[in-house]
């Protein structure tokens, strides 16, 4: 598998110009949906950056994208994002 940080070669018709943070967000989303990362797990940006060989900024942007799509949340300043997927059934159905 190609690394997230691999750059496409000039004139490569199959090149993927998707931003790194989007690629990482997709990988993390798949891991959350598959259960590799479970509800309540912490996802420290620095650990993810090291694991996927990207900058911490890329990891933060990926996590922010996941937060916008309700896969993770940031419980407070100076804390790691936490997995909130799957959502609470009451939230999905609108029941009290």
C-alpha positions, 0 to 999 in steps of 0.5 A, a space after each residue: 500500500 502506498 503511504 499517505 505522504 507519497 507524492 504522485 509522479 508527474 504525468 501519472 494518469 492514475 495519480 491521486 491528488 486527494 489531500 493527505 488529511 482527506 486520505 487519513 480521514 477515510 482510513 480512520 473512518 474505515 477503522 472506526 466503522 469496522 470496529 478497530 477503533 471502538 466507541 470511547 477510544 482516544 485518537 491522539 493526533 501525534 500518535 496518528 501522525 507518527 503511525 501514518 507518516 504525516 504531520 500532526 497538522 494533517 492528523 488534526 485536520 483529518 480528525 476535525 473532518 471526522 468530528 464534522 461528520 460525527 465520528 469523533 468529538 473533542 471533549 475539551 481543550 488539551 484532550 484527544 479526540 474520542 470516537 463517538 461512533 456508533 451514535 446513541 440510538 436516541 440521537 439517530 431516532 430522535 426519541 427522548 
